[in-house]
Structures are given as structure tokens and as C-alpha cells.
Amino acid sequence: MKSESFFDKYAHEYNILTNAQVREKTHREEVRALVERFHPAAVLDAGCAVGLTSRLFAEQGVSAVGLDRSRRMISEARRAHEGTALPIRFQHGHFEKLPRRFNHRFDLVVCLANSISGVGNLKNLRLSLQGFRRVLRAGGVVVIQALNLAALKDGEIMPVRATQAGALGYLRFARRQGNSHELTVVRLDLSVTPFQFEVFSHKFDSFTPERLESEMKRAGFAQIRRYSDLAMSKPFRQKSRDIVLVGFA
């Protein structure tokens, strides 16, 4: 029996999980840096969750399409942004099966916050990167942000984030297991006695920086650059927590 994903069951609490209220100020500056560097008119936010990144692009005047494989995430994104005059819309879908009507429609594709791991395996990674290349206009750019799991030894745990809002608390951590990795989300409800907790585990193939870069080249991206932050102000190091890869169509 397939266990329910946290991202479906608690989509309405995603902003608590990611500490969005605090993170938004910094992320707005990251999005502004991307807009100033690449000047996109249209962006595909692949792995949009409940829509923060899409909204920040739209607030910069960039037409944004947010796409996520979780229907409940998309429902939350639509609910949160209904009635807005911003150039933004949300759609359920999979990176590896991007619709043909998206062909050559975007100047920028962003796949942030380790969303690329959600494709699950190498076959789907290749299909996803081919799709990202297909939906970009000539000269378009893809930006992929992922956890640098290559910095971990086999079996080592990487703390990702701990957040709390009132009586709800969340812990996230990743563990490398050979050629795969496991993302664990622990949800704590302190409003009851004794407190309750749920554990959600998501297992994926582990994509090293070298693998991501080689697959981007295979998909047709050129001039690939590595950074350790979305503002692209810091070079990537072997022990960097994140890898940010930029490729040009």
C-alpha cells in the first residue's frame, strides 16, 4: 500500500514547513536578482508548491506559470492567489511530461528548493531536462537548485530545516544511501497531550552535481555554470549545502 505523501496530506501547511513568512524577504531578493540578470518576460516555475516563487516573479512583472505534481499544492496555490491581477496561473503536471503547448513559450525555467529530486529516477530526470529545453525560447535559461548530497558520506544525515508555528512543528532532514537519498519530514502537534507526531519518508535517486550537469549537457544546455546560492554571488564548493546550476538553451 502506497503511503500518502506529506506534500499532498498537508499542502495547506507547506508555508509552515518552509518558514515562508520569514523566508519571503530573502527569496524576493533572489527572484529580483534572477530577473535583473536574465530579463525574462515569461517564466515556468517547475515545482511551484503553493506559489511563493511564482508570485514573486509576477510581482516583478514577469508572466508566471506555476506547475506542480501535487494536485493539492496546486489547489492551495490557486486558492491563495484567486482574484489577483498578477500575471500568474497554476497548473498540475509532471516535469517529465510537459505539455506541447508550452513549447518555446518561456524565457526562464526555474526548478528550485530541490524540486528536481521529485522526478525520482534518472529516466525521469532526462525526460524533465529535455522538456525544460523544449519549452524555452532560443537563448532561454534554466536554473536548477538542489541539495548537494554528494557532500554527504553514505548514511550521513543532512539537517534541512526545523520550523514551528504555534503548536505545530516540523523537522526535515535528508540521508544519503548509496546512489539514492531519503527525505524525511516529521510533523509534531504539541496541542494535544501526549503530543502526536507523524513521519513521512520520500526516497529518490541521488543526483550529484556532476550527474545533473552531464544530463543538462545531454539535454542540449550549454555554458553551464555552478553556484552555491540563487543570487549567484557565491561559487559552488565541494561542501556547499546547495548546488545551483544555470544552463542556456
C-alpha positions in Angstrom: 0.0 0.0 0.0 1.4 3.3 -1.0 1.8 5.8 1.8 0.3 9.2 1.5 2.8 12.0 0.7 3.3 14.8 3.1 3.0 17.2 0.2 -0.5 16.0 -0.5 -1.8 15.5 3.0 -0.5 18.7 4.5 -0.3 21.0 1.5 -2.2 23.6 3.5 0.7 23.7 6.0 3.5 23.9 3.4 4.3 27.5 4.3 4.8 26.5 7.9 7.1 23.6 6.8 9.3 26.1 4.8 9.0 29.1 7.2 7.7 31.1 4.2 6.8 34.2 6.2 10.4 34.7 7.3 12.0 33.3 4.1 9.9 35.6 1.7 12.0 38.7 2.2 15.3 36.9 1.2 13.6 35.0 -1.6 12.2 38.2 -3.0 15.7 39.5 -3.4 16.8 36.2 -5.0 14.0 36.4 -7.6 14.8 40.1 -8.2 18.4 39.1 -8.9 17.3 36.4 -11.4 15.0 39.0 -13.2 17.8 41.6 -13.3 20.3 39.0 -14.7 18.1 37.3 -17.3 15.3 39.8 -18.1 12.6 37.1 -18.7 9.2 38.0 -20.0 7.7 34.6 -19.1 8.9 32.0 -16.5 7.9 28.4 -15.8 8.2 27.7 -12.0 8.6 23.9 -12.0 7.8 22.6 -8.6 5.9 25.7 -7.5 4.3 24.2 -4.4 1.8 26.8 -3.1 3.1 29.5 -5.3 5.5 31.8 -3.5 8.2 31.9 -6.2 5.6 32.3 -9.0 4.0 35.2 -7.2 7.3 36.9 -6.6 8.1 36.7 -10.3 4.7 38.0 -11.2 5.2 40.9 -8.8 8.2 41.8 -10.9 6.1 42.0 -14.0 7.1 38.5 -15.3 4.3 36.3 -16.7 4.5 33.2 -14.5 3.1 29.6 -14.8 3.5 27.5 -11.7 3.5 23.8 -12.2 3.5 21.0 -9.5 2.9 17.3 -9.4 0.8 17.6 -6.3 -2.8 18.4 -7.1 -3.4 19.6 -3.5 -0.4 22.0 -3.8 -1.9 23.5 -6.9 -5.3 23.8 -5.3 -3.7 25.7 -2.4 -1.8 27.9 -4.8 -4.9 28.8 -6.7 -6.9 29.5 -3.5 -4.1 31.7 -2.2 -3.9 33.8 -5.4 -7.5 33.8 -6.6 -8.7 37.2 -7.6 -5.2 38.6 -8.0 -4.5 40.8 -11.0 -1.0 39.4 -11.2 0.1 37.7 -14.5 0.2 34.2 -12.9 -1.6 30.9 -13.2 -1.1 27.4 -11.8 -1.3 24.0 -13.4 -1.0 20.4 -12.2 1.6 18.5 -14.2 4.8 16.5 -14.2 8.2 17.8 -15.3 8.8 14.7 -17.4 5.5 15.2 -19.3 5.4 19.0 -20.0 2.5 19.8 -22.4 3.3 20.6 -26.0 1.5 23.9 -25.8 4.4 25.0 -23.6 6.9 24.6 -26.5 9.2 27.7 -26.9 6.9 29.7 -24.6 9.3 30.7 -21.7 12.5 32.7 -21.3 13.3 31.2 -18.0 12.6 27.8 -16.3 13.3 27.6 -12.5 13.3 24.4 -10.6 14.1 25.3 -7.0 14.3 24.0 -3.5 15.4 20.5 -4.5 12.2 20.0 -6.5 14.2 18.2 -9.2 14.6 15.2 -6.9 10.9 14.7 -7.1 11.3 13.2 -10.6 12.5 10.1 -8.7 14.9 8.5 -11.1 17.4 9.0 -13.9 15.0 8.3 -16.7 12.6 10.9 -15.5 15.4 13.4 -14.9 16.4 13.1 -18.5 12.8 13.5 -19.7 12.4 16.5 -17.4 15.6 18.3 -18.7 14.6 17.6 -22.3 11.2 19.1 -21.5 12.8 22.2 -19.9 14.9 22.6 -23.0 11.9 22.2 -25.3 9.7 24.8 -23.6 12.4 27.5 -23.6 12.8 30.1 -26.4 16.1 30.4 -28.1 18.6 31.9 -25.7 16.4 30.9 -22.7 17.8 29.9 -19.3 17.2 27.1 -16.9 18.1 27.4 -13.2 18.1 24.3 -11.0 18.6 24.4 -7.3 19.3 21.1 -5.4 20.7 19.8 -2.2 24.4 18.9 -2.6 24.0 15.3 -1.5 27.5 14.5 -2.8 28.8 16.3 0.2 27.4 13.5 2.4 29.0 10.2 3.2 26.9 7.1 2.8 24.4 7.0 5.7 25.2 10.6 6.8 22.2 12.9 7.7 21.9 16.4 6.4 19.6 18.7 8.5 17.4 20.7 6.1 15.1 22.8 8.2 13.3 23.0 11.6 10.2 25.2 11.8 7.4 26.0 14.2 4.1 27.9 14.1 2.2 27.8 17.4 1.7 24.2 18.4 2.9 22.8 15.1 6.5 21.9 14.5 8.3 20.4 11.6 11.7 18.7 11.1 13.2 17.9 7.7 16.4 16.0 7.0 18.0 14.1 4.2 20.1 11.0 4.3 22.2 9.6 1.6 22.0 5.8 1.0 24.4 4.8 -1.8 23.0 6.0 -5.1 19.7 7.2 -3.6 18.7 9.5 -0.8 15.7 9.8 1.5 14.0 12.9 2.6 12.2 12.7 5.9 9.5 15.1 7.2 8.5 14.8 10.8 5.3 16.7 11.8 4.8 17.4 15.5 1.4 18.5 17.0 2.0 19.9 20.5 -1.6 21.0 21.0 -2.5 17.6 22.5 -1.2 15.6 25.4 0.7 13.5 24.8 1.9 15.3 21.7 1.5 13.5 18.4 3.9 13.1 15.5 3.8 11.7 12.0 6.8 10.7 9.9 6.8 10.9 6.1 9.6 9.4 4.1 10.3 10.1 0.4 13.0 8.1 -1.4 14.6 9.3 -4.7 17.7 8.6 -6.8 20.6 10.8 -5.7 21.7 13.3 -8.4 25.2 14.5 -7.8 26.3 17.9 -9.2 28.3 16.1 -11.8 25.3 14.0 -12.8 23.0 17.0 -13.1 25.5 18.9 -15.2 26.2 16.0 -17.5 22.4 15.4 -18.0 21.9 19.1 -18.7 24.5 18.9 -21.4 22.9 15.8 -22.8 19.6 17.7 -23.0 21.2 20.4 -25.1 22.0 23.1 -22.5 25.3 25.0 -22.9 27.5 27.3 -20.9 26.6 25.6 -17.7 27.7 27.4 -14.5 27.7 26.3 -10.9 26.9 28.4 -7.8 26.0 27.7 -4.2 23.3 30.4 -3.9 20.4 31.6 -6.0 21.7 35.2 -6.1 24.7 33.6 -8.0 27.1 35.6 -5.8 29.0 32.6 -4.4 30.9 29.9 -6.3 30.0 26.3 -5.7 32.3 24.4 -3.3 32.5 20.7 -2.8 31.0 21.1 0.7 28.3 23.6 -0.2 24.9 22.8 1.1 23.2 23.6 -2.2 24.1 23.4 -5.8 22.6 26.0 -8.3 23.1 25.1 -11.9 22.5 27.5 -14.7 22.3 26.4 -18.4 21.5 28.2 -21.6 19.3 27.0 -24.4 
